[in-house]
Amino acid sequence: MLLLDGKKTAQEIKQNIAEEVSSLQQNGKRLPKLALVLVGDRPDSLSYVNSKEKNCLSLGMACEKHHLPSDTTEESLLTLIRQLNEDPAVDGILVQLPIPEHIHTDHVLEAVDFRKDADGLHHVNLGLMLMGDPYVLPCTPNGILQLLKRYQIPMAGKKAVVVGRSMLVGAPTAILLQQQNATVTQCHSHTLNLVEECRNADIVVTAAGVPGLLRPQDLRESAVLVDVAMNHDADGLCGDVYSKTTASALEQRLYAATPVPGGVGPMTIAMLMYNVLELYRKHEQ
Ligand code: NAP
């Protein structure tokens, strides 16, 4: 089985970004900059924000972190976002989710100028993607697409099933696969016979967050599996299908699969870094 190695591919993408940033620096140019906004002290959010900052700095890009207390009002958060929108030194803005419940997440995300939307999840960017004229793409779906492309997985004319329809992963992934001319079936918690749908697919992308959702034998022989989920079982991190228990059966059955960990996860952060550079390029035009 071909291992779709997200860790290695993400490193290669980040290496290219670092080289481009280094040449900007050598030419005395302004450097791309990401503004990270965190409200509250959730340990998982803090660790995600720190990792994004570390990635940015390691690629030579600038990063500013705004860590606000959990009782921050919606108005003061919106004021900060407006300031970042206006700041010519800031190319990308990322508000770490979830934000405390007294603040409307939609108001905050829509307040970010879509031209600085590092996540690619602003409604304008989702709309432009749907129309086939993207400004920036959402990180996880684009990470999946880039991984499939780098490993030369044929998509045109193939049957693809996407399990999950969230705006973060499932829905945009289905659109991107369709734009690659795959015939896409989108499944969700109301799908009547998930196994039957998946058995017919050449490519299965799972993003449900349900460990053991599908067994290796529920996938067609020589199919391609992209397991996006990040679940935990008794052996540690696992996907919806890929786990320490299922890995060897999958290896014998499939043409290609992403491991968990080391598959889609590292691609997501690489595509975030790519988006910052891409927003910078557009900003400088
Ligand atoms: P989400 O918003 O909870 O969406 C889950 C989707 O899965 C929903 O559409 C849901 O259907 C569907 N679903 C749930 N149970 C199902 C079942 N038994 N059968 C079929 N469909 C089912 O989650 P998300 O934000 O999209 O994330 C999905 C997973 O990906 C999570 O494990 C998350 O941790 C992981 N993730 C990984 C990365 C990465 O970089 N690797 C990035 C983002 C997310 P309904 O719409 O009907 O409820």
Boltz pocket constraint, residues with backbone or C-beta under 6 A from the ligand:
constraints:
  - pocket:
      binder: B
      contacts: [[A, 140], [A, 163], [A, 164], [A, 165], [A, 166], [A, 167], [A, 168], [A, 169], [A, 170], [A, 187], [A, 188], [A, 189], [A, 190], [A, 191], [A, 194], [A, 206], [A, 207], [A, 208], [A, 209], [A, 210], [A, 213], [A, 227], [A, 228], [A, 229], [A, 230], [A, 231], [A, 264], [A, 265], [A, 266], [A, 268]]
      max_distance: 6.0
